[in-house]
Amino acid sequence: MSLEEKKTKGNLKISENVIETIAATAAAETHGVAALVPAPNLKGTLKASAPEAGVVVKMTGDVAKIDVYVKVLKGTKIPEVGDNIQKSVKSAVQSMSKVIVEKVNVIIAGVKEEE
């Protein structure tokens, strides 16, 4: 794309909420994840109960750091699930938004019995 094309097309900004939704969907669809759990906010209370409440995105320019809070299913290999969440979230966010994901931190907040 030439400089002239960039000038005429304008800018595209993707909100952190959109990145959170993409990351939450990718994490929730990962094998071994029972549920996303609300992340603590800066005041120590929990975020709302929306699906993306288990994800916190911190943007620095066009680079994201993502924290994902999950419960895993009992009997799963937790390190493997965590690794799969990291790969899935990074891939989904980068392919859908072109935002560079610097890191994905996975916080295992609990274990759930399979039903």
Rosetta blueprint (number, residue, H / E / L):
1 M L
2 S L
3 L H
4 E H
5 E H
6 K H
7 K H
8 T H
9 K H
10 G L
11 N L
12 L L
13 K L
14 I L
15 S L
16 E H
17 N H
18 V H
19 I H
20 E H
21 T H
22 I H
23 A H
24 A H
25 T H
26 A H
27 A H
28 A H
29 E L
30 T L
31 H L
32 G L
33 V E
34 A E
35 A E
36 L E
37 V L
38 P L
39 A L
40 P E
41 N L
42 L L
43 K L
44 G L
45 T L
46 L E
47 K L
48 A L
49 S L
50 A L
51 P H
52 E H
53 A H
54 G H
55 V E
56 V E
57 V E
58 K E
59 M E
60 T E
61 G L
62 D L
63 V E
64 A E
65 K E
66 I E
67 D E
68 V E
69 Y E
70 V E
71 K E
72 V E
73 L E
74 K L
75 G L
76 T L
77 K L
78 I H
79 P H
80 E H
81 V H
82 G H
83 D H
84 N H
85 I H
86 Q H
87 K H
88 S H
89 V H
90 K H
91 S H
92 A H
93 V H
94 Q H
95 S H
96 M H
97 S H
98 K L
99 V L
100 I E
101 V E
102 E E
103 K E
104 V E
105 N E
106 V E
107 I E
108 I E
109 A E
110 G E
111 V E
112 K E
113 E L
114 E L
115 E L
